[in-house]
Amino acid sequence: MTGPACRMCRTSVTPAGRGRPALYCSRSCQAKAYRRRKQAPATTAGRPAASAAQARRRRQIAEALWRIAAEQGLHAASLREVAAEAGVSLRAVQYHFETKHQLLVAALHMLHAENERIARSRIAPDPADPRALLRAVLAEFLPVDAQRTTALRVFAAYYARSLTDPALAAVFLAAEQPLERLVAELIGVAQAAGQTAPGLDAWREADLLVSGAVGLGSDVLHERRTLEDVWRTLDYHLDRIFAGDPARTARVPGETDGGGGRRAAGSG
């Protein structure tokens, strides 16, 4: 009668006289199996996806970290403090995130995904008015409401940490620069429609707009500038970019309509 097969090489295993049945034909196969288990990735194709309850708990813990980071900085976000803020046990945090660094990286991924989801729900595509669409995109870099204020404060905390943490920097600073690319594409569409000033470099304009909006948004967080003043600056640059749009009325430099926009010439 043939004995059970070795779990590594599938050769027949001689049944043991008593005790637990042997799983491997030799110590060599047993050692190989051990190494394979140690080297296996945390997530594999055959492993079931996290349950909805687990996903909610991970999100609950990540949100607690965001709140601590926004108010106190990442240095204050120990696993124990995050557990207390989330209202769960330290063991629960460690079950989902073995180390603080693992939590930081995962929470940053979740924050990026959450911001993108919310931004998509807020920005209504309107090919007929690329300037308004571009203005809506720039608003995502400004603390115009509680959600964006918190997100920007968390990103600021992550930015400081990413300067000395390559793993965080890889998540925080995407090499493909998707935001700048989106803004450049919007400017390019307007260029093709003859709505911009002649001779613009869409990528350079996008680089300037994004970096400017990020820096100006930080000034609002520090209360060095008001949102109204920031919008005047951004609208000034948008007016310069879209100066060739025949559909837009002439504008008087320096005048505003009171809501951050520019006032048409001759309007009261």
N, C-alpha and C positions, 0 to 999 in steps of 0.2 A: 504494500500500500504506500503510495507516494505521500510524503509529508507536505506541510504548507510551504509556499514559495517565499524566498527572501524578498523583503520589501525594496531592496536596492537592485539586485542583479537578477531576481526572479528564479534563481536556481532553487532546487529542493532543499528544505531545511530538515535536518534529522530531528524528529520529535523528542522533546525532553522526557526523561523518565517521570519526573514529577515537578510540581511547581508551575509557574507561568510558561506558556509556550514560547519558544524562541522566535523572534521576528526577523533576524538576520542570520545569514549563513556563517559569518565570521566577524571578528572585531573590526576588520578593515571596512566592511560594508556598514557596520554600525557607526564608525567614525565618519564615513562619507555622508550618511544620512544626517548626522548631527551638524556637520558643516553646511549642508544644504539648507537645513532649517534656520541656521543662524544667518545665512546670506540671503534668504528669501526676502523680497520686498514687502513693505508693510501692507501694500494693497496689490492683490493679484486678480487675474481675470476670473478665477474660480471662487474668489472670496465674496460672500454676499455684501451688498452695499449697506452702508450704515442705515439704521432704521430712522423713521421720521422723528421718533423720540430722541434718538442720539443726535440727530442733526439740530433739533431744537435746543438741546442742552449745550452743544458746542457753540451755537449762536448766542445763547444766554451768557456763556462764559466770555465769549469774544466781546459782546456788548459791554460787559462789566470792565474788561480791560480798556475799551475805548473811553469809557467815562473817566477812569482813573488817569489815563494818558492825557485826556483833554484838560483835566483840572490840575494834575500834579506832575505829569511827565512819566515816561516809561520807567524811569529809575524807581518809581514808587509802586510799580505794578508787579510785586512779588506774587507767587502763586497763592500764598496765604491771603494777601490783600484782595486778590481777584476773587478768590473763593468767598470771602466775606461780602464783597460788593455784589456778587452774583447770587448770594443767598444759598450756596451749596457747600458741601464739605470739601476740605482740601483733597481728600481721596478722590472725590468726583472729578475735580480739575485734573488731577494726575492720571486718572483713568483715560481721559480724552486727550490730554497733552502731557507727555511724560516730563518735559522740561519747560522752563520759562521761554527759552529760545524757540522751541517748537510752537508754543502758544503765540509768540510774537509774530512769527512768520505766517502761521495759519490765519491769525486775526487780520493781518494786513491783506492777505489774499481776499478774505471775506469783505473787508472794507472797500477794496477796489470794486468787487462785484456788486456790492450794495449801492455804491455811488453811481456806477454805470446804469444799474437798473432804474434808480430814481431819476437820473438825468434823462434817460430815454423817455420816461413817463412825463417829464416836464417839457421837453423840447418838442414842439410840433414842427415837423419838416414843412417848409414852404418854399419850393423852388422859385416862386415868383418874387420873393423878397429875401435874397441872400444876406442882405445887411441885417435884417431883423433876426434871421436864423443865427448868424455869426454872433450877434449881440447876446442871444440866449445862451449860446455855448460859453461865452466869456463869463456870464453870470454864475456859471458853475464853479468858478475860481474865487468867488467873492462871498463873504459871510453875510448874505442877504436874508437868511433866516436861521432858526435854531439848528436845523439839521446840517446845513452847510457850514455853520460856524463851528459846530462840534467836529465835523469831519476835517475841516482845515486845521483845527488845533491838534487833532490826532496825527494828521500827516506831518505837521511841523515837528511834533515829538519824534516821529519815526525818522524824519529827515536828519535830525541831529544824531540819532543812533546809527543811521545808515552810513555815516561818514567813517565809522570804525568797524562796521559789520558787513562784510561782502555779501553774505546770504540775504540780509535785509535789503541791501542796495540793489541786488539783482531783481527783487520784487518791486521795490520802490521806484527805481529809475529804469523803466523799460527801454531797451536799446533802440527799438524801432520808433520811439517818440510818437505814439498814436495820436495824442492830442494835437500836437503841432501839425501832424499830417492831415488830420481832419480839418483844421482851420485853413491850411494851405489848399486843400481840395475845394473848400467853399469859396475861397478867393479865386481859385482857378475857374470855377463854374461862372462866377460873376465876370471874370475877364473874357471868357468865351462869349458871353452875352453882351459884351461891350459896356458893362456897367461900372468899370473901374477906371481910375486914372491910367494913362498910358505908361508903359515902361516899368511896371511893377514886377518885382521878383516875389512870387506868391509865397515861396518857402521862407524868405527872409522876413517878409511882412508877418507871416504866421509865427515865426520864432520871436519876433519883437512883441506881438500881441499877447502870446501865451506867457512869456516871461514877465511882461509888464503887468498883466492881470494878476499873476501869482504874487509878484512883489507888492503891488498895490493892495491886494487882499490881505497880505501880512501886515501892512501898515494900518489897515482898518482894525485888525485884531489887536494891535498895539495902541489903538486909539490915536495914532499920529495923523490920520486922515479920516474924513467922513465918507460914507458911501456916495453921497451926492458929488463930492469933489472927485472921487475916483471915476464915477460915471462920466463926468465932464471930460476928464482926460481920455478915457476910452472912446467916447463919442467923437472927440476931436480927431483921433487917429482913424476911426471908422469913416468919418466924413472925408478925410484925406484920401483914403483908399477908394471910396466910392464916388470920388469927385467927377468921374466921367459918366455917371448914370444920368441920362437925360430925363428920366422919370422923376428924379428928385428935385425939389425946388431949391432955389439958391438959398444959402444960409449965411447968416451974419456971424462972423467969428466972435466967440465969447458970450453970445446970448444963449440962454437956455429957456426951456418951457416950464421950469420948476420941477420937472420929474426926472432930471438927468439927461433929457434929450435936447436937441437943438431946436430953435425956433426959426421958422421960415422968414425970409426977408419980407418986410411989409406987413407982417402979422402984428396985431396989437398985443 
